[in-house]
Amino acid sequence: MASTIKVKRSAVQGKAPTTSNLDAGELALNTRDGRLYSKGTQVFEVGANNHSLYVGTGGATFANGAFSLPTSDGTADQVIKTNGSGVLSWTNQSGGDLTGSVPFYAYDNTLDTINLTSQISSTALANTNSYIATKADIADSSFTGNTAFDTNTLFVDGTNNRVGIGVTSPASPLEIQYDTDISMNSSGTGHLQIDGNAYNFGIALDSDGAYIYTNSSTRHLVFGTNETEQMRITGAGIVTTPNQIAFLAKIGTDQTLTVGSAVVIDYDTEVYDTGSDFATSTNTFTAPVTGKYLLTFGLRINSVDSSGSYYRPQIYTSNRNYYDIFDPAGYDSTTSYQSFTMSVIADMDASDIAKVYVRQQGGSASVVSNVADHSWFSGYLLG
């Protein structure tokens, strides 16, 4: 299809056509100004003024501030920058001022904004460990859901209302798991206090030592293992250990001694035996743990023969023996009875045994009596 392009021309400086001067498809050329005009709904101008377009070899140049596009393609991830004089060129990304704002939801769930004024370097932008942190007053703030700080440094289990320090699955309202000591401060002083029921319990340190205490004269300190009380300090300072090893046994029936032999006294009736370490079948106490034990016995011996050489009561233990001795020759005749008592703090190892012997040497055989509980054997673990 043949078309005819009509060109109108003017050599008058500044002369430009209006929409009424051009029909569709007509061109107008101002040879003085170097401008070319065309008409659509408005007049379109291409030429050498402030709104001109120039396309030459190797690139393109735009006016309206006069800037020139680069003459070659850049490399991946480069951006175009200006030198401020109309020349554009390719360059690598670099840091710059980050301004403006980002959306932020306040504690009451209302939308707010945070103004940003910072610098982010290209190195930081390229590093996946980089992050943006905000610092603000969080008083009266409310957070929901599970929250972790540095994985398990601090973990809040919002589902079960628990807090874990060093653990991401706390099993109680507060759980702390660390392989190292938890210190109060570098000087070794401090105070830990737990309040409840209008009283408080504290652990404190000062230059004199460590303290564990309550602030009440009617409340007690109770220590235990396996959820069982093992020691109690009352508000008045009285210490009780209900499960401390202790026993008391007595003679149930009279026992005749054998002259010339050491006879084991038959303590066949238990009064108490905390720990169940005394056996009436063998008249033997067996130490459950290594420690110092207070061992004590009492004997009533009837018909003490003055013609005998001696009576020698004895506490036998696995480590050593403890003796007493009595010479009846000081009596003019056989006495109705004689009492013997003996106590010792014995060092015993776990599984060591203890029992009471009496040896009568000479005279007629005497009798160990059970009258009025005069013959007994007791023990207590001191520590």
C-alpha positions in Angstrom: 0.0 0.0 0.0 1.5 3.3 -1.0 1.6 6.0 1.6 2.4 9.7 1.4 4.3 11.4 4.2 3.9 15.1 4.2 6.7 17.2 5.8 6.2 20.8 6.8 9.3 22.8 7.4 10.3 26.0 9.2 13.6 27.8 9.7 12.3 30.1 12.4 14.0 29.6 15.8 11.6 28.4 18.4 8.8 27.7 15.9 6.8 24.6 16.9 3.5 23.3 15.5 0.4 22.8 17.5 -2.1 20.0 17.1 -4.2 22.2 14.7 -1.1 22.7 12.5 -0.6 19.0 11.8 -2.8 16.2 10.5 -2.3 12.6 11.4 0.7 11.2 9.6 2.2 14.6 8.9 5.8 15.6 10.1 7.1 19.0 10.8 10.8 19.9 10.8 12.4 23.0 12.3 15.7 23.2 10.5 16.9 26.0 12.8 16.3 24.1 16.1 16.9 20.6 14.7 13.5 19.4 15.9 11.2 16.9 14.4 7.5 16.8 15.2 4.8 14.3 14.7 1.1 14.1 15.6 -1.0 11.5 17.4 -3.4 12.8 20.0 -0.7 15.3 20.9 2.4 16.6 19.2 5.5 14.4 19.7 8.9 16.1 19.6 12.2 14.5 18.8 15.2 16.9 18.6 18.1 18.7 20.0 16.5 20.5 23.0 15.9 19.6 26.6 13.4 16.9 25.6 15.5 15.3 22.9 16.5 11.7 22.0 19.8 11.0 20.2 20.7 7.5 19.0 24.2 7.1 17.5 26.8 4.4 17.2 27.6 2.6 20.5 24.8 4.0 22.7 21.9 6.3 23.3 21.8 9.7 24.9 18.7 11.3 26.6 18.3 14.9 27.4 16.1 16.5 30.2 19.1 16.6 32.4 21.2 15.0 29.7 22.2 11.5 30.5 23.8 8.8 28.4 23.3 5.1 28.6 26.3 2.8 28.8 27.7 1.6 25.5 27.9 -2.1 26.6 26.1 -4.7 28.7 27.2 -5.1 32.4 27.8 -8.2 34.4 25.3 -10.2 36.5 23.8 -8.4 39.5 25.3 -5.0 38.5 23.3 -1.8 38.7 23.4 1.5 36.8 24.6 4.6 38.6 25.1 8.2 37.6 28.1 10.4 38.1 25.8 13.4 38.6 26.7 14.9 35.2 24.4 12.9 33.0 26.7 9.9 32.5 25.3 6.4 33.5 27.5 3.4 33.9 27.4 -0.2 35.3 28.7 -0.8 38.9 28.7 -3.4 41.6 26.2 -3.1 44.5 27.5 -1.2 47.5 26.2 0.0 50.8 24.3 3.2 51.3 21.9 4.9 53.6 18.8 2.9 54.4 16.0 5.3 55.1 12.3 5.1 55.3 10.2 2.9 57.5 9.1 -0.7 57.9 5.8 -1.9 59.4 5.8 -2.9 63.1 3.0 -4.4 65.2 2.9 -2.9 68.7 2.1 -4.9 71.9 -1.6 -4.2 71.5 -1.6 -5.5 67.9 -1.9 -2.0 66.4 0.1 -1.3 63.3 2.9 1.1 63.7 6.1 1.9 61.7 9.8 1.9 62.6 12.0 4.6 61.0 15.3 3.2 59.7 18.5 5.1 59.6 21.5 2.8 59.2 24.1 1.7 56.7 24.3 -1.8 55.3 27.5 -2.8 53.4 27.5 -5.0 50.4 29.4 -7.6 52.5 26.6 -7.6 55.0 24.0 -7.8 52.3 25.7 -10.8 50.8 26.1 -12.7 54.1 23.1 -14.9 55.1 24.0 -14.5 58.7 23.2 -10.7 58.6 20.0 -9.5 60.2 18.2 -6.3 61.2 17.6 -5.8 64.9 15.5 -3.3 66.6 15.8 -1.9 70.0 12.8 -0.5 71.7 11.1 -0.3 75.1 9.1 -3.5 75.5 7.4 -2.6 78.8 3.8 -3.8 78.9 4.4 -5.9 75.7 2.8 -9.3 75.2 4.1 -12.1 73.1 2.3 -15.3 72.1 3.4 -18.7 70.9 6.8 -20.4 71.3 9.9 -18.2 71.2 13.6 -19.2 71.0 16.6 -17.0 71.6 19.8 -18.5 70.1 18.1 -21.9 69.9 18.2 -23.0 73.5 19.9 -20.2 75.3 16.4 -19.1 76.3 13.2 -20.9 75.1 9.7 -19.9 75.9 7.1 -22.7 75.5 4.0 -20.7 75.0 1.9 -23.8 74.5 2.6 -25.3 77.9 3.6 -22.0 79.7 7.1 -23.1 80.4 10.6 -21.5 80.2 13.8 -23.4 79.4 17.3 -22.1 79.8 19.7 -24.4 78.0 16.9 -26.7 76.9 14.3 -26.5 74.2 11.7 -28.8 75.8 11.3 -27.7 79.4 9.4 -30.2 81.5 8.5 -27.8 84.3 7.5 -24.1 84.6 11.3 -23.3 84.8 14.0 -25.8 83.7 17.7 -25.0 83.6 20.2 -27.4 82.0 23.9 -26.4 81.9 27.2 -28.4 82.0 28.9 -25.5 83.8 28.3 -23.7 87.1 25.6 -21.2 87.5 27.2 -18.2 89.2 25.7 -15.4 91.2 28.4 -12.9 90.3 32.2 -12.7 90.0 32.7 -11.7 93.7 31.0 -14.7 95.0 28.3 -12.8 96.8 24.6 -12.8 96.1 21.1 -13.7 97.2 18.5 -16.1 95.8 15.0 -15.8 97.3 11.8 -17.7 96.8 8.6 -16.2 98.1 5.4 -18.0 98.8 2.5 -18.2 101.3 3.6 -14.9 102.8 7.1 -16.4 103.7 10.4 -16.6 101.9 13.2 -19.1 101.5 16.7 -17.8 100.7 20.2 -18.8 99.8 22.8 -16.2 100.4 26.6 -15.7 100.4 28.8 -13.2 102.1 32.3 -13.0 103.4 31.6 -15.3 106.4 30.1 -18.2 104.4 26.9 -19.6 102.7 23.4 -19.4 104.3 20.2 -21.3 103.8 17.3 -19.9 105.7 13.6 -19.0 106.1 12.2 -15.8 107.5 9.8 -17.6 109.9 10.1 -19.0 113.4 7.2 -21.3 112.8 8.2 -22.7 109.4 10.8 -25.5 109.0 13.6 -26.3 106.7 13.0 -29.9 105.4 15.6 -31.8 103.4 14.9 -35.1 101.7 15.7 -37.6 99.0 13.4 -39.5 96.7 10.6 -37.1 97.8 11.0 -38.4 101.4 12.0 -36.3 104.4 15.4 -37.1 105.7 16.2 -34.1 107.9 14.2 -31.2 109.4 15.3 -28.0 111.1 12.5 -26.5 113.0 11.9 -22.8 113.4 13.4 -23.1 116.9 16.6 -24.7 115.4 15.9 -28.3 116.5 17.3 -30.8 114.1 15.7 -34.2 113.5 16.7 -37.0 111.2 13.9 -39.5 111.2 15.7 -42.1 109.0 19.1 -41.9 110.7 20.5 -45.3 111.5 19.6 -46.2 115.1 18.6 -49.3 117.1 17.8 -50.5 120.6 17.4 -54.1 121.7 16.9 -55.8 125.0 17.0 -59.2 126.6 13.7 -61.0 126.6 14.6 -63.9 128.9 17.4 -64.5 131.5 20.6 -65.9 130.1 23.1 -68.0 132.1 26.8 -67.4 131.4 29.3 -70.1 130.7 32.3 -69.9 133.0 35.6 -69.6 131.1 34.1 -68.6 127.8 33.1 -65.4 126.1 29.3 -65.6 125.6 27.3 -63.5 123.1 24.5 -61.7 124.9 21.2 -62.6 123.5 19.4 -59.3 122.8 16.4 -61.0 121.3 13.8 -58.2 121.5 13.9 -55.0 119.4 12.5 -51.8 120.8 13.2 -49.9 117.6 15.5 -50.5 114.6 15.6 -47.6 112.1 17.1 -49.0 109.0 16.5 -52.6 110.0 20.2 -53.3 110.6 20.0 -55.2 113.9 19.3 -58.9 113.6 17.8 -60.5 116.8 18.5 -64.0 115.4 22.3 -63.4 115.6 22.3 -60.5 118.2 24.3 -58.6 115.6 24.3 -55.0 114.3 25.6 -54.6 110.7 26.8 -51.1 109.6 25.0 -50.1 106.4 27.5 -47.3 105.6 31.0 -46.3 106.7 31.0 -43.9 109.6 31.3 -43.3 113.3 28.8 -45.2 115.4 27.9 -44.6 119.1 27.5 -48.1 120.6 26.3 -48.5 124.2 25.2 -51.4 126.3 23.8 -52.1 129.8 23.9 -55.4 131.7 22.4 -56.6 134.9 24.3 -59.8 136.1 22.7 -61.6 139.0 24.6 -63.8 141.5 28.0 -62.3 141.1 30.3 -64.9 142.7 33.0 -63.3 144.8 35.2 -66.3 144.4 35.5 -65.7 140.6 38.6 -64.2 139.0 36.9 -61.5 136.9 34.0 -60.5 134.7 34.9 -58.9 131.4 32.2 -57.3 129.3 33.1 -56.5 125.7 31.9 -54.7 122.6 33.1 -56.6 119.6 33.4 -54.9 116.2 35.0 -56.0 112.9 37.7 -53.4 113.3 38.6 -53.8 117.0 37.3 -54.8 120.5 36.4 -52.6 123.4 36.7 -54.1 127.0 35.8 -53.4 130.6 36.7 -55.6 133.5 35.4 -56.2 137.1 37.1 -58.1 139.9 34.5 -59.6 142.4 37.1 -60.4 145.0 36.3 -57.1 146.8 33.0 -58.6 147.9 32.8 -60.7 151.0 30.2 -63.0 149.4 28.2 -63.5 146.3 26.1 -60.4 145.5 22.6 -60.4 144.3 23.4 -58.4 141.2 25.9 -56.1 139.5 25.3 -53.5 136.8 27.7 -52.9 133.9 27.5 -50.1 131.3 29.9 -49.2 128.5 29.9 -46.7 125.6 32.2 -46.2 122.6 32.3 -44.2 119.4 33.4 -46.9 117.0 34.7 -46.4 113.5 33.0 -49.0 111.3 33.1 -49.7 107.6 30.1 -50.6 105.6 29.1 -54.3 106.4 31.2 -54.3 109.6 29.4 -56.0 112.5 29.0 -55.3 116.3 27.8 -57.4 119.2 28.2 -57.7 123.0 30.1 -60.5 124.8 30.6 -61.2 128.5 33.3 -63.5 129.8 33.1 -64.9 133.4 36.4 -66.3 134.7 36.0 -68.6 137.7 33.3 -69.1 140.3 29.8 -70.3 139.8 27.9 -69.3 136.6 26.1 -66.0 136.9 22.9 -64.9 135.1 22.3 -62.0 132.8 18.9 -60.7 133.8 16.0 -59.2 131.9 14.5 -57.6 135.0 13.2 -54.1 134.4 14.9 -53.8 131.1 18.3 -53.5 132.8 20.1 -55.3 129.9 20.1 -53.5 126.6 22.2 -52.7 123.5 21.9 -49.6 121.4 23.6 -47.9 118.5 23.4 -44.7 116.5 25.2 -43.4 113.4 26.8 -40.1 114.3 28.2 -39.4 110.8 
